[in-house]
Amino acid sequence: MKVSMSETILKPFILVVAFIKNTYKNFFKQLTEISVESIGWIGVAALHVATIPGLLAVMSGLSDDTPNIDMSLLLWTALMLFFLKALLKKDMVMIFIITMGFIVQCVLMALIFFK
């Protein structure tokens, strides 16, 4: 089998183009996975801070209205589901963050109820 001169010259360029194409594809695949994880983290953070303004307003005396119990129960249910998901995935960082959120929520509620 005889290899032509043009095939010999073009082979390195073809390899470089294939490398760049694979790198580009892998980069955007990783970027998509990071973005999906970031959305999950933002969701957990939003759930944690949803009741904090109302609880802080009650603690500081700016308001006498505590957050609605149904809203609090729905938020805690969502956090419990995120917590179970993290346990099943064995995601220790997410478990730690959600546990810290539960502790902060419990402390704020205890400060209000036992004031």
Backbone as JSON Lines, residues from 0, in Angstrom:
{"i":0,"aa":"M","n":[0.84,-1.17,0.0],"ca":[0.0,0.0,0.0],"c":[0.88,1.23,0.0]}
{"i":1,"aa":"K","n":[0.63,2.07,-0.97],"ca":[1.44,3.26,-1.13],"c":[0.68,4.45,-0.56]}
{"i":2,"aa":"V","n":[1.38,5.23,0.29],"ca":[0.78,6.41,0.9],"c":[1.21,7.62,0.1]}
{"i":3,"aa":"S","n":[0.25,8.44,-0.26],"ca":[0.58,9.62,-1.05],"c":[1.16,10.7,-0.17]}
{"i":4,"aa":"M","n":[1.8,11.65,-0.79],"ca":[2.44,12.76,-0.08],"c":[1.41,13.65,0.62]}
{"i":5,"aa":"S","n":[0.25,13.85,-0.02],"ca":[-0.78,14.71,0.57],"c":[-1.36,14.07,1.84]}
{"i":6,"aa":"E","n":[-1.52,12.74,1.85],"ca":[-2.01,12.08,3.06],"c":[-1.01,12.2,4.2]}
{"i":7,"aa":"T","n":[0.25,12.12,3.92],"ca":[1.29,12.24,4.94],"c":[1.32,13.64,5.51]}
{"i":8,"aa":"I","n":[1.14,14.63,4.68],"ca":[1.17,16.03,5.13],"c":[-0.11,16.37,5.92]}
{"i":9,"aa":"L","n":[-1.24,15.87,5.49],"ca":[-2.51,16.23,6.11],"c":[-2.81,15.47,7.4]}
{"i":10,"aa":"K","n":[-2.17,14.32,7.62],"ca":[-2.48,13.51,8.79],"c":[-2.31,14.28,10.11]}
{"i":11,"aa":"P","n":[-1.22,15.03,10.35],"ca":[-1.11,15.78,11.61],"c":[-2.22,16.82,11.76]}
{"i":12,"aa":"F","n":[-2.61,17.47,10.69],"ca":[-3.67,18.48,10.75],"c":[-5.01,17.82,11.1]}
{"i":13,"aa":"I","n":[-5.25,16.66,10.54],"ca":[-6.49,15.94,10.83],"c":[-6.53,15.55,12.3]}
{"i":14,"aa":"L","n":[-5.4,15.1,12.83],"ca":[-5.32,14.74,14.25],"c":[-5.54,15.95,15.15]}
{"i":15,"aa":"V","n":[-4.98,17.09,14.78],"ca":[-5.16,18.32,15.57],"c":[-6.61,18.76,15.54]}
{"i":16,"aa":"V","n":[-7.24,18.71,14.39],"ca":[-8.65,19.09,14.28],"c":[-9.52,18.15,15.11]}
{"i":17,"aa":"A","n":[-9.24,16.86,15.07],"ca":[-10.0,15.91,15.88],"c":[-9.81,16.18,17.37]}
{"i":18,"aa":"F","n":[-8.58,16.49,17.78],"ca":[-8.3,16.81,19.18],"c":[-9.08,18.05,19.62]}
{"i":19,"aa":"I","n":[-9.05,19.1,18.8],"ca":[-9.77,20.34,19.13],"c":[-11.27,20.08,19.21]}
{"i":20,"aa":"K","n":[-11.78,19.29,18.29],"ca":[-13.21,18.97,18.27],"c":[-13.61,18.21,19.54]}
{"i":21,"aa":"N","n":[-12.83,17.22,19.95],"ca":[-13.12,16.46,21.17],"c":[-13.0,17.32,22.41]}
{"i":22,"aa":"T","n":[-12.0,18.19,22.46],"ca":[-11.82,19.08,23.6],"c":[-13.0,20.03,23.72]}
{"i":23,"aa":"Y","n":[-13.42,20.58,22.62],"ca":[-14.58,21.49,22.58],"c":[-15.83,20.78,23.07]}
{"i":24,"aa":"K","n":[-16.05,19.58,22.59],"ca":[-17.23,18.8,22.97],"c":[-17.2,18.47,24.47]}
{"i":25,"aa":"N","n":[-16.05,18.04,24.98],"ca":[-15.93,17.7,26.4],"c":[-16.07,18.94,27.29]}
{"i":26,"aa":"F","n":[-15.55,20.07,26.83],"ca":[-15.65,21.31,27.61],"c":[-17.11,21.69,27.81]}
{"i":27,"aa":"F","n":[-17.9,21.67,26.76],"ca":[-19.3,22.06,26.88],"c":[-20.12,21.01,27.62]}
{"i":28,"aa":"K","n":[-19.72,19.75,27.54],"ca":[-20.38,18.73,28.34],"c":[-20.15,19.0,29.82]}
{"i":29,"aa":"Q","n":[-18.92,19.31,30.21],"ca":[-18.6,19.62,31.6],"c":[-19.29,20.9,32.05]}
{"i":30,"aa":"L","n":[-19.33,21.89,31.18],"ca":[-19.98,23.16,31.5],"c":[-21.47,22.96,31.77]}
{"i":31,"aa":"T","n":[-22.11,22.1,30.99],"ca":[-23.52,21.8,31.19],"c":[-23.73,21.1,32.53]}
{"i":32,"aa":"E","n":[-22.87,20.15,32.87],"ca":[-22.99,19.44,34.15],"c":[-22.79,20.41,35.31]}
{"i":33,"aa":"I","n":[-21.83,21.32,35.21],"ca":[-21.59,22.3,36.26],"c":[-22.8,23.21,36.4]}
{"i":34,"aa":"S","n":[-23.37,23.63,35.3],"ca":[-24.53,24.51,35.34],"c":[-25.72,23.83,36.0]}
{"i":35,"aa":"V","n":[-25.93,22.56,35.72],"ca":[-27.02,21.82,36.32],"c":[-26.82,21.72,37.82]}
{"i":36,"aa":"E","n":[-25.6,21.44,38.26],"ca":[-25.31,21.37,39.69],"c":[-25.51,22.74,40.34]}
{"i":37,"aa":"S","n":[-25.11,23.8,39.66],"ca":[-25.27,25.15,40.21],"c":[-26.74,25.5,40.42]}
{"i":38,"aa":"I","n":[-27.58,25.09,39.5],"ca":[-29.01,25.35,39.64],"c":[-29.55,24.64,40.88]}
{"i":39,"aa":"G","n":[-29.1,23.43,41.13],"ca":[-29.51,22.7,42.32],"c":[-29.07,23.41,43.6]}
{"i":40,"aa":"W","n":[-27.82,23.91,43.61],"ca":[-27.32,24.63,44.78],"c":[-28.11,25.91,45.02]}
{"i":41,"aa":"I","n":[-28.41,26.62,43.95],"ca":[-29.19,27.86,44.09],"c":[-30.59,27.54,44.6]}
{"i":42,"aa":"G","n":[-31.17,26.45,44.15],"ca":[-32.48,26.03,44.63],"c":[-32.48,25.73,46.12]}
{"i":43,"aa":"V","n":[-31.46,25.03,46.59],"ca":[-31.37,24.74,48.02],"c":[-31.19,26.02,48.82]}
{"i":44,"aa":"A","n":[-30.34,26.91,48.35],"ca":[-30.12,28.18,49.05],"c":[-31.41,29.0,49.09]}
{"i":45,"aa":"A","n":[-32.15,29.03,48.0],"ca":[-33.41,29.79,47.97],"c":[-34.42,29.21,48.94]}
{"i":46,"aa":"L","n":[-34.46,27.89,49.04],"ca":[-35.38,27.27,50.0],"c":[-35.01,27.62,51.44]}
{"i":47,"aa":"H","n":[-33.72,27.63,51.71],"ca":[-33.26,27.94,53.07],"c":[-33.59,29.37,53.47]}
{"i":48,"aa":"V","n":[-33.43,30.3,52.58],"ca":[-33.6,31.71,52.96],"c":[-35.03,32.23,52.76]}
{"i":49,"aa":"A","n":[-35.94,31.38,52.32],"ca":[-37.31,31.84,52.05],"c":[-38.02,32.34,53.3]}
{"i":50,"aa":"T","n":[-37.81,31.69,54.44],"ca":[-38.51,32.09,55.66],"c":[-37.7,33.0,56.56]}
{"i":51,"aa":"I","n":[-36.43,33.18,56.26],"ca":[-35.57,33.97,57.15],"c":[-36.0,35.43,57.26]}
{"i":52,"aa":"P","n":[-36.37,36.14,56.19],"ca":[-36.8,37.54,56.38],"c":[-37.98,37.69,57.34]}
{"i":53,"aa":"G","n":[-38.96,36.8,57.21],"ca":[-40.11,36.86,58.12],"c":[-39.72,36.56,59.56]}
{"i":54,"aa":"L","n":[-38.85,35.57,59.73],"ca":[-38.42,35.23,61.08],"c":[-37.59,36.35,61.71]}
{"i":55,"aa":"L","n":[-36.73,36.96,60.92],"ca":[-35.93,38.08,61.44],"c":[-36.8,39.3,61.75]}
{"i":56,"aa":"A","n":[-37.85,39.54,60.95],"ca":[-38.76,40.65,61.22],"c":[-39.5,40.44,62.54]}
{"i":57,"aa":"V","n":[-39.9,39.21,62.81],"ca":[-40.57,38.91,64.08],"c":[-39.6,39.08,65.25]}
{"i":58,"aa":"M","n":[-38.37,38.61,65.07],"ca":[-37.37,38.72,66.14],"c":[-37.02,40.16,66.46]}
{"i":59,"aa":"S","n":[-36.95,41.01,65.44],"ca":[-36.56,42.41,65.66],"c":[-37.74,43.29,66.06]}
{"i":60,"aa":"G","n":[-38.94,42.74,66.04],"ca":[-40.1,43.5,66.45],"c":[-40.73,44.33,65.35]}
{"i":61,"aa":"L","n":[-40.27,44.19,64.13],"ca":[-40.83,44.93,63.01],"c":[-42.19,44.4,62.59]}
{"i":62,"aa":"S","n":[-42.47,43.15,62.92],"ca":[-43.73,42.54,62.54],"c":[-44.16,41.57,63.63]}
{"i":63,"aa":"D","n":[-45.46,41.39,63.76],"ca":[-45.99,40.4,64.68],"c":[-46.44,39.15,63.96]}
{"i":64,"aa":"D","n":[-46.38,39.17,62.64],"ca":[-46.85,38.05,61.83],"c":[-45.7,37.09,61.54]}
{"i":65,"aa":"T","n":[-45.83,35.87,62.02],"ca":[-44.84,34.86,61.68],"c":[-45.15,34.33,60.28]}
{"i":66,"aa":"P","n":[-44.17,33.71,59.62],"ca":[-44.45,33.13,58.3],"c":[-45.56,32.09,58.39]}
{"i":67,"aa":"N","n":[-46.35,31.99,57.34],"ca":[-47.45,31.02,57.31],"c":[-46.93,29.61,57.53]}
{"i":68,"aa":"I","n":[-47.68,28.84,58.3],"ca":[-47.27,27.47,58.6],"c":[-47.25,26.59,57.36]}
{"i":69,"aa":"D","n":[-48.19,26.82,56.44],"ca":[-48.2,25.99,55.23],"c":[-46.99,26.26,54.36]}
{"i":70,"aa":"M","n":[-46.55,27.52,54.28],"ca":[-45.35,27.83,53.51],"c":[-44.13,27.17,54.16]}
{"i":71,"aa":"S","n":[-44.05,27.28,55.48],"ca":[-42.92,26.68,56.19],"c":[-42.9,25.18,56.02]}
{"i":72,"aa":"L","n":[-44.07,24.54,56.1],"ca":[-44.12,23.09,55.94],"c":[-43.73,22.66,54.53]}
{"i":73,"aa":"L","n":[-44.18,23.4,53.53],"ca":[-43.81,23.07,52.15],"c":[-42.31,23.26,51.93]}
{"i":74,"aa":"L","n":[-41.75,24.31,52.48],"ca":[-40.31,24.54,52.33],"c":[-39.51,23.45,53.04]}
{"i":75,"aa":"W","n":[-39.93,23.09,54.23],"ca":[-39.22,22.04,54.96],"c":[-39.36,20.69,54.25]}
{"i":76,"aa":"T","n":[-40.51,20.44,53.64],"ca":[-40.69,19.21,52.87],"c":[-39.74,19.19,51.68]}
{"i":77,"aa":"A","n":[-39.65,20.31,50.98],"ca":[-38.72,20.39,49.84],"c":[-37.28,20.18,50.29]}
{"i":78,"aa":"L","n":[-36.92,20.78,51.42],"ca":[-35.56,20.59,51.93],"c":[-35.31,19.15,52.33]}
{"i":79,"aa":"M","n":[-36.3,18.51,52.91],"ca":[-36.15,17.1,53.28],"c":[-35.96,16.23,52.03]}
{"i":80,"aa":"L","n":[-36.67,16.57,50.96],"ca":[-36.5,15.81,49.72],"c":[-35.11,16.03,49.13]}
{"i":81,"aa":"F","n":[-34.63,17.28,49.16],"ca":[-33.25,17.54,48.72],"c":[-32.26,16.78,49.6]}
{"i":82,"aa":"F","n":[-32.54,16.73,50.9],"ca":[-31.67,16.03,51.84],"c":[-31.63,14.54,51.53]}
{"i":83,"aa":"L","n":[-32.8,13.94,51.27],"ca":[-32.85,12.52,50.91],"c":[-32.1,12.26,49.6]}
{"i":84,"aa":"K","n":[-32.26,13.16,48.64],"ca":[-31.53,13.02,47.37],"c":[-30.02,13.04,47.62]}
{"i":85,"aa":"A","n":[-29.58,13.97,48.48],"ca":[-28.16,14.07,48.78],"c":[-27.67,12.81,49.51]}
{"i":86,"aa":"L","n":[-28.49,12.27,50.4],"ca":[-28.11,11.03,51.09],"c":[-27.97,9.88,50.11]}
{"i":87,"aa":"L","n":[-28.91,9.78,49.17],"ca":[-28.85,8.69,48.2],"c":[-27.65,8.84,47.26]}
{"i":88,"aa":"K","n":[-27.32,10.08,46.9],"ca":[-26.16,10.31,46.03],"c":[-24.85,10.32,46.82]}
{"i":89,"aa":"K","n":[-24.95,10.32,48.17],"ca":[-23.79,10.4,49.06],"c":[-22.97,11.66,48.78]}
{"i":90,"aa":"D","n":[-23.69,12.76,48.57],"ca":[-23.07,14.06,48.33],"c":[-22.87,14.75,49.68]}
{"i":91,"aa":"M","n":[-21.68,14.61,50.24],"ca":[-21.42,15.07,51.6],"c":[-21.52,16.59,51.74]}
{"i":92,"aa":"V","n":[-21.13,17.31,50.72],"ca":[-21.2,18.77,50.79],"c":[-22.66,19.22,50.87]}
{"i":93,"aa":"M","n":[-23.51,18.66,50.04],"ca":[-24.93,19.01,50.05],"c":[-25.56,18.61,51.38]}
{"i":94,"aa":"I","n":[-25.21,17.45,51.9],"ca":[-25.73,17.0,53.2],"c":[-25.34,18.01,54.28]}
{"i":95,"aa":"F","n":[-24.08,18.44,54.27],"ca":[-23.61,19.41,55.26],"c":[-24.36,20.74,55.15]}
{"i":96,"aa":"I","n":[-24.51,21.25,53.92],"ca":[-25.17,22.54,53.7],"c":[-26.63,22.48,54.15]}
{"i":97,"aa":"I","n":[-27.34,21.43,53.79],"ca":[-28.74,21.32,54.17],"c":[-28.87,21.16,55.68]}
{"i":98,"aa":"T","n":[-27.98,20.39,56.3],"ca":[-28.01,20.23,57.75],"c":[-27.78,21.57,58.44]}
{"i":99,"aa":"M","n":[-26.83,22.35,57.95],"ca":[-26.58,23.68,58.53],"c":[-27.82,24.58,58.36]}
{"i":100,"aa":"G","n":[-28.47,24.48,57.24],"ca":[-29.7,25.26,57.01],"c":[-30.8,24.87,57.99]}
{"i":101,"aa":"F","n":[-30.96,23.57,58.22],"ca":[-31.94,23.11,59.19],"c":[-31.61,23.65,60.59]}
{"i":102,"aa":"I","n":[-30.35,23.62,60.95],"ca":[-29.95,24.09,62.28],"c":[-30.24,25.59,62.42]}
{"i":103,"aa":"V","n":[-29.89,26.38,61.4],"ca":[-30.16,27.83,61.46],"c":[-31.66,28.09,61.56]}
{"i":104,"aa":"Q","n":[-32.46,27.38,60.77],"ca":[-33.91,27.55,60.82],"c":[-34.45,27.19,62.21]}
{"i":105,"aa":"C","n":[-33.98,26.11,62.78],"ca":[-34.44,25.69,64.11],"c":[-34.04,26.7,65.18]}
{"i":106,"aa":"V","n":[-32.83,27.23,65.1],"ca":[-32.39,28.23,66.08],"c":[-33.24,29.48,65.97]}
{"i":107,"aa":"L","n":[-33.49,29.95,64.76],"ca":[-34.32,31.15,64.59],"c":[-35.73,30.93,65.13]}
{"i":108,"aa":"M","n":[-36.31,29.77,64.83],"ca":[-37.65,29.48,65.34],"c":[-37.65,29.37,66.87]}
{"i":109,"aa":"A","n":[-36.62,28.76,67.42],"ca":[-36.55,28.63,68.88],"c":[-36.41,30.01,69.53]}
{"i":110,"aa":"L","n":[-35.63,30.89,68.93],"ca":[-35.47,32.24,69.48],"c":[-36.8,32.99,69.48]}
{"i":111,"aa":"I","n":[-37.61,32.75,68.47],"ca":[-38.93,33.41,68.41],"c":[-39.88,32.81,69.43]}
{"i":112,"aa":"F","n":[-39.98,31.49,69.47],"ca":[-40.97,30.84,70.32],"c":[-40.62,30.91,71.81]}
{"i":113,"aa":"F","n":[-39.34,30.93,72.13],"ca":[-38.93,30.93,73.53],"c":[-38.41,32.3,73.97]}
{"i":114,"aa":"K","n":[-38.86,33.32,73.32],"ca":[-38.42,34.69,73.58],"c":[-38.91,35.16,74.92]}
